[in-house]
Structure formats: C-alpha cells, structure tokens
Amino acid sequence: MEDREGWEAPVEQLYKEMYPALHTYALRILEDPALAEEAIQDAFCIACAKREQFLSSANPHGWIMCTLKFVMRNMLRTQAKLKSLLQSLDDEEGVCAGPQEMASVDVLFGDVSDSEDFQLLKRIALDRCTMLEVAQDLGISVETCKKRVQRARKRLQQKLAR
C-alpha cells in the first residue's frame, strides 16, 4: 500500500489552492453550481487515478485545468444529446415535451429508464434540479445522489454510443 503522504497530500493541497478558480471557471461554462462541483470532483478523481502522470507533470495546475475542460465538454455533450433527443420527440409530435413525451424517453431508454438512477438523471439534466434538492426529496445523502447520477450517466452514455 502506498504512503498516504506520498501522493494524497500534494493533490489535496492543489485542490485547496485551485478550487476557487476551478469553480468559477466551471460555473461560467456549466451555469449550474451542482454540475460545476461534480465536474471538479470528476477532474480530481481522474487526477488521483492518473496520479503518476499528474504529479510528475511540469504544470499540475494546467493539467487539472485541462482535465476539467474535458470533463465539462463531456458533460455538455451528454446534455446536448439528451436535449436533442427530446427536441426530436417534440418535432415528431409537433408539441412541447410534456409528461407523455417524457414517457417516450423512458421507452427509448427502457433498459436504463426503469432504474431510479435514470429518473434522478432526468430530474437533474432536464428539470435543472440540484443534487441537494434531489437528495433531500429522496431522503438520501448528496454523495449517494451523485454516485447514482454518475452510474445512470454512464449507462446512458453507453446506450447513446450504440
């Protein structure tokens, strides 16, 4: 097992140093505090997973900033695909997406839409609820909510890739 101080302390220090700038940047791009927070966390998860590359980088600040940029790009791409799908449903029906059309999304993504996790993702991505609001509504912790949304997002990405 690796020494905690060997790599976690520098990552933690960098997180503390850069969080305000990263949050400002992510919030400007994503326009949602919960998504900004999630993007930063995802970027640091990647940094921890690739810690040798990250810590040996000549510019760790730039490395994490670029990672955050790619994480946000993926988040926006996923949102755009989902919105495009809903728009195509609107175009076919000739009306704005309501509960009936939202059910069509559930039919299209039947293998993932039955899960509570997918319903969480829809509330966050389409209804623009925050992680805190959804977690409080369901009586779960914010961390549990984030993990469930992450799982649903991954399944949806796999489905959209096919």
N, C-alpha and C positions, 0 to 999 in steps of 0.2 A: 504494500500500500504506500502511496506517495505521501511525502511530508506535506501537511496542510499549508504550512507557511511557504513552501516551495513555489506554489503557483496561485493558490486562492487569495493570499494577501495582496499581491500586485493587481489581480483582477478586481478585487473588492475596492482597492484604492482608486483604480481607474474609473470604476463605476461611480464612486462618490465624487470624483473630480468632474466627470463628464456628464453626469445625469442632467443637470440644468440645461446645458447646451443641447444634449440629445433630445430632451423632452420638448424644448422649444422648436427644434427642427422637425421632429416627428409630428407635433401638434399642428404646425403650419401646413404640413403636407397632408396629414390624415384627417385633420379637422375634427378629431374626436379624442378626448383625453384617455378613454379606456383603450382605444386602439393604439394610441401613442405609447402608452405604458406597456401594452402587450408587445409591440414592435421592439421596444428597448429590451424587454426581457428576452425575447427571442434572439436578438442580436447577441446578448451576453451569454445565452445558452450555447450559441454557435461558437462564441469565443472560448468558452470552457471546453467544449468538445474538441476544438482545434487549438488547444492551449499552447502547444509547442510552436505552431506557426504564428499564433497571435503574439505570444510573449517574446519570440525571437525577431519579430518584425522591427524594422528600423523606425517605424512610426505607428505604435499601437493605437494612438488617438485616431489617426487616419484609417487604420484597419477597421476599428469598430464603427467609425462613421460610414465607411463604405459598406460594411456588413448591414448596418441599419438601413442604408439606402436600398439595398437589395431586398431586405425583409419587407420594407414598406412597398416596394414595387410589386412584390408577390402578393401582398395583401390587397393592394389596389386592383391588381389583375384579377384576383379571385372575386372581389366585389363587382368588378365590371362584367365579368362573365355571368354572375348571378343576376345582375340588373338587366343585362342583355337578354338573358333567358326570359325574365319576367316581361320585358318590353315586347319580345316576340310573341308571348302569350297575349299581351294586350292587343297587338296588331292583328292577330288571328281572330280574336273575339270582337275587336272594334270598341272595346270599353276599357276603362281603367281596371287594373288588377284589384279585385276585392276578395272576399273570403272564398268564393267559388274558384277564382283563378289561382289563388294561393293553394287550393286543394290540387290544382293541376300540377303545380310544382311538386307537391307531395307524390303524385302519381308518377311523374317523370323520374323522380329520385326515390322510388319506392324502396330500394334496398337500403337506403340510408335515412329516408324520411320518417320511418316508423320509430326511429330512436329519439329519445328525449333530447339527446345531444344535438341532433339536427334542428329540432324545434328551438333550442337555445340559440343556435347559429342564426336562424331566421330572425329571431327577435333582435339580435344584435346587429346583423347586417342590413336587414330591411326596415325594422321598426326603429333603428338607431337607439335602442336601449343601451344603457351602460352595463358593464359586468356587475357592478354593485347592485343596480336595480333588479337585474335578473336573479342574482344570487339571493337577494332579500325576498323576492317574490316566491322563490322555491325553497327558502329556508336552508340554503347551503352556503358554504364559505365562498368567498370570491376566488380563492385558489382552486377550489373544486370546480367552480363555474368555468374558469379559464381553461382548466385541463379538459373538461368536457367539450368546450367550444373548439379547442385545438384538435381533439380527436375527430369531431364532426367535420371540421375544415379539411383535415387530411383525407377522410373518406370521400368528401365532395370533390376534392382536387383529383383523386384517383378516378372517380366516376367521370369527371369532365375530361380527363386525359383520354379516356376511352372514347 
